[in-house]
Amino acid sequence: MSDSGWNTIHSDAGVFTELVEKLDISDIQFDDLYSIDKESLLESSPIYGVVFLFKYSKIDREYSGNGNRPLTGEYDVDYQEHGIFFANQTIQNACATQAVLNVLLNKSDQVDLGEELGNFKSFVTGFDSELCGETISNSDLIRKVHNSFSAPSSIIDEDKQKPPRGYDDKNDGLFHFIGYLQTNGFIYELDGLKRYPIKHVPCSSDQEFCEKLPGVIRERIAKYGEEELRFSLLSITNNKLKQYEESGEYDRFNSELMKRETWKRENELRKFDYTTLMIQLLKNVGKELNDEEWAKLIENGKKTGQEKLLASYFKKKQ
């Protein structure tokens, strides 16, 4: 793992929840939204905002090359006068944490940011978006917490070229995180690759946010055509474990507790690089085998894997 760079992290509710906990932001949780509708958003209430993940594609490059225009909505060039925090993304791979901070640093009236981020926000007040982004990129605390969710790699390809911004391919390329929230009487889109915050429809309450956000996101998705399905949405909400315990909803509390245990286990696994282990295991297994025996072993392994997969499938069907 690089000591100074930023690594890619997963779009995962458990990752983002633990990430903000490590940044000392209190009582915040992320949840997967599997449907973009009012009912799903209301189920997660209270909602401080959402994080939207999409494949940066040809249309994004076209709008970026033509004055870096927003795909939908309009720029709010006077955003600082409206008290909106906004940071540009100035370094590769930082967009996940950037999207989270762009939302939560605008919710300091509802969210306890903790001492470090509270001081950070006070320090950058008055900075333009690029300088805010540079300050985030240069924060050792934020970078270390971000990188703690990316496994160290024992294989380094020094000849590999970094893809250009907005690189896109059918099966590969870059994904990008942005945030949506309700503030200043509107729904805003905060995209670190854009020049300013993007103002959408009028919105003055959390209820209205849940009602109107689906239309804003569907309008954005429609720009990519019917074949593009690579999107995900995470709600930023309160600590549901604490909420259900305090309200006495023990069935929901137990379900939430099991989910937290799964998140904890998965996040621990993400911190390890298993490449060296796998290579050593393969060496130990194969050192006594000739080519024919090795090929047979692989074929038997494939067959066993397929049998287990089929058995698991039919067990679930019963």
LINRA-V517295 format. One record per residue. N is the residue number from 0. OMEGA is omega in radians with two decimals (none if undefined). BURIAL is # if it has 24 or more other ideal C-beta (glycine too) atoms within 12 Angstrom, else .. D_FIRST is the distance of its C-alpha to the first C-alpha in Angstrom with 2 decimals. Layout:
# LINRA-V517295
n=[N	N]
omega=[OMEGA	OMEGA]
burial=[BURIAL	BURIAL]
d_first=[D_FIRST	D_FIRST]
This chain:
# LINRA-V517295
n=[0	1	2	3	4	5	6	7	8	9	10	11	12	13	14	15	16	17	18	19	20	21	22	23	24	25	26	27	28	29	30	31	32	33	34	35	36	37	38	39	40	41	42	43	44	45	46	47	48	49	50	51	52	53	54	55	56	57	58	59	60	61	62	63	64	65	66	67	68	69	70	71	72	73	74	75	76	77	78	79	80	81	82	83	84	85	86	87	88	89	90	91	92	93	94	95	96	97	98	99	100	101	102	103	104	105	106	107	108	109	110	111	112	113	114	115	116	117	118	119	120	121	122	123	124	125	126	127	128	129	130	131	132	133	134	135	136	137	138	139	140	141	142	143	144	145	146	147	148	149	150	151	152	153	154	155	156	157	158	159	160	161	162	163	164	165	166	167	168	169	170	171	172	173	174	175	176	177	178	179	180	181	182	183	184	185	186	187	188	189	190	191	192	193	194	195	196	197	198	199	200	201	202	203	204	205	206	207	208	209	210	211	212	213	214	215	216	217	218	219	220	221	222	223	224	225	226	227	228	229	230	231	232	233	234	235	236	237	238	239	240	241	242	243	244	245	246	247	248	249	250	251	252	253	254	255	256	257	258	259	260	261	262	263	264	265	266	267	268	269	270	271	272	273	274	275	276	277	278	279	280	281	282	283	284	285	286	287	288	289	290	291	292	293	294	295	296	297	298	299	300	301	302	303	304	305	306	307	308	309	310	311	312	313	314	315	316	317]
omega=[-3.13	3.08	-3.05	-3.11	3.09	-3.10	3.08	3.05	-3.04	2.96	-3.01	-3.09	3.13	3.10	-3.08	3.12	3.12	3.12	-3.12	3.06	3.13	3.06	3.11	2.98	-2.96	2.92	3.08	3.13	3.05	3.10	3.06	3.01	-3.07	3.12	-3.12	3.14	-3.08	-3.06	3.14	3.12	3.13	3.13	-3.14	-3.04	0.03	3.14	3.09	3.13	3.08	3.02	-3.08	3.12	3.13	3.10	3.11	-2.92	-3.07	-3.10	3.08	3.12	3.13	3.14	3.11	-3.13	-3.13	3.11	-3.11	-3.12	3.01	3.13	3.06	-3.11	-3.11	3.13	2.95	-3.07	3.14	-3.02	-3.13	3.07	3.13	3.06	-3.09	3.03	3.11	-3.14	3.02	3.01	-3.07	-3.13	-3.10	3.06	-3.10	-2.93	-3.14	3.12	3.12	-3.13	3.12	-3.11	3.12	3.10	-2.97	3.11	3.02	-3.10	-3.08	3.06	-3.13	-3.02	3.06	-3.09	-3.06	-3.03	-3.05	-3.10	3.03	3.08	3.13	-3.12	3.11	-3.11	-3.05	3.12	-3.09	3.09	3.02	-3.00	-3.13	3.14	3.04	3.12	3.11	-3.13	3.05	-3.10	-3.10	3.14	3.12	-3.12	-3.08	-3.13	-3.11	3.10	3.10	-3.07	-3.13	3.12	3.11	-3.10	3.03	-3.12	3.11	3.12	-3.13	3.12	-3.06	3.14	-3.09	3.14	3.06	3.12	3.10	3.11	3.12	3.12	-3.09	3.09	-3.08	-3.05	-3.11	3.10	-3.04	2.96	-3.04	3.12	3.00	-3.13	3.01	3.10	3.07	3.10	3.07	3.08	-3.13	2.87	3.14	3.00	-3.13	-3.09	-3.07	3.12	3.13	-3.05	-3.06	2.94	-3.09	-3.08	3.13	-3.00	3.05	-3.09	-3.03	-3.13	3.10	3.11	-3.14	3.08	3.13	-3.12	-2.99	-3.10	3.13	3.11	3.13	-3.11	3.11	3.09	3.12	-3.12	-3.12	3.13	-3.04	3.12	-3.03	-3.07	-3.10	-3.10	-3.02	3.11	2.95	-3.05	3.09	3.04	3.03	-3.00	-3.12	3.14	-3.07	3.10	3.11	-3.13	-3.08	3.08	-3.11	-3.11	3.13	3.10	-2.91	3.05	3.11	3.12	-3.14	3.10	3.13	3.13	3.09	3.11	3.13	3.11	3.09	3.10	-3.10	-3.13	-3.13	3.13	3.07	-3.14	-3.12	-3.05	-3.06	3.04	-3.06	-3.08	-3.12	3.12	-3.11	3.13	-3.13	3.10	3.13	3.11	-3.11	3.14	-2.99	-3.00	-3.13	-3.02	2.98	-3.06	-3.11	3.13	3.12	3.11	3.12	3.12	3.13	-3.14	3.10	3.10	3.10	-3.11	3.13	3.12	3.12	3.13	3.12	3.13	3.12	3.13	3.11	-3.13	-3.10	3.06	3.11	-3.11	-3.09	none]
burial=[#	.	.	.	.	#	#	#	#	#	#	#	#	#	#	#	#	#	#	#	#	#	#	.	#	.	#	#	#	#	#	#	#	.	.	#	.	#	.	#	#	.	.	#	.	#	#	#	#	#	#	#	#	#	#	#	#	.	#	#	.	.	#	#	.	.	.	.	.	#	#	#	#	.	#	#	.	.	#	.	.	.	.	#	#	#	#	#	#	#	#	#	#	#	#	#	#	#	#	#	#	#	#	#	#	#	#	#	.	#	#	.	#	#	.	.	#	.	.	#	#	.	.	#	.	.	.	.	#	.	.	#	#	.	#	#	#	.	#	.	#	#	#	.	#	#	#	#	#	#	#	.	.	.	.	.	.	.	.	.	.	.	.	.	.	#	.	#	.	.	.	.	.	#	#	#	#	#	#	#	#	#	#	#	.	#	#	#	#	#	#	#	#	#	#	#	#	#	#	#	#	.	#	.	.	#	.	#	#	#	#	#	#	#	#	#	#	.	.	#	#	.	#	#	.	.	.	.	.	#	#	#	#	#	#	#	#	#	#	#	#	.	.	.	.	.	.	.	.	.	.	.	.	.	.	#	.	.	#	#	.	.	#	.	.	.	#	.	.	#	.	.	.	.	.	.	.	.	.	.	.	.	.	.	.	.	.	.	.	.	.	.	.	.	.	.	.	.	.	.	.	.	.	.	.	.	.	.	.	.	.	.	.	.	.	.	.	.]
d_first=[0.00	3.75	6.46	8.95	8.33	8.96	7.81	10.83	12.34	15.54	19.02	20.06	22.51	20.96	17.51	19.32	21.76	19.34	17.37	20.69	21.65	18.68	19.85	23.27	25.05	27.86	29.34	27.42	26.68	25.62	27.62	27.73	30.82	32.22	35.19	35.66	38.93	40.55	40.95	37.27	36.37	39.21	38.10	34.86	36.82	36.31	33.84	32.11	30.69	28.79	25.54	26.31	23.97	25.47	24.96	25.23	28.17	31.06	32.97	30.11	29.94	33.73	33.92	31.12	33.03	36.29	35.87	32.74	35.18	34.30	35.04	37.22	38.46	38.88	37.04	37.87	37.91	39.32	36.54	36.16	39.86	39.35	36.77	33.82	30.27	28.34	25.12	24.17	20.73	19.84	16.23	14.87	13.26	14.64	17.90	17.54	17.28	19.63	22.21	22.20	22.74	25.33	27.33	27.08	27.68	30.93	31.95	32.14	35.81	34.95	31.52	30.60	27.55	27.26	27.53	24.23	24.46	28.22	28.00	25.46	27.95	30.80	29.05	28.42	31.87	33.67	30.65	30.70	28.13	26.13	25.99	25.01	22.07	21.06	21.41	19.13	16.44	16.92	16.91	14.40	15.58	15.28	11.80	10.50	12.67	11.68	7.92	9.26	10.69	7.94	7.18	4.33	6.13	8.54	10.29	9.79	12.90	13.67	17.04	16.08	17.63	16.48	19.23	21.71	21.95	23.93	23.48	25.28	26.28	28.12	25.33	22.20	21.21	19.92	20.65	21.32	21.85	24.90	26.95	30.66	32.73	36.31	37.20	40.01	42.28	40.18	37.28	34.50	31.59	28.59	26.56	24.12	25.02	28.71	30.76	32.23	32.35	34.42	37.53	38.93	41.89	43.64	42.38	43.42	42.39	39.84	42.47	42.91	39.16	39.08	42.13	41.10	37.34	37.80	40.05	37.61	34.76	37.17	38.39	34.88	34.27	37.67	36.52	34.30	37.16	37.96	35.68	32.40	31.35	27.60	27.61	26.56	27.65	26.56	29.02	28.15	30.70	31.67	30.71	32.80	32.56	34.21	36.63	37.91	38.34	40.35	42.45	43.20	41.85	40.86	40.41	37.87	36.34	35.94	34.44	31.94	31.13	30.41	28.15	26.18	25.87	24.55	21.96	20.90	20.67	18.74	16.15	15.74	15.34	12.56	10.31	10.70	9.99	13.64	13.65	14.46	16.98	18.64	19.02	20.60	22.84	24.03	24.80	26.77	28.62	29.49	30.35	33.97	34.56	36.13	35.31	37.96	36.87	33.21	34.30	36.49	33.75	31.53	34.58	35.46	31.96	32.24	35.72	34.73	31.90	34.39	36.99	34.71	33.73	37.44	38.46	35.99	37.27	40.93	40.37	39.12	42.13	44.58]
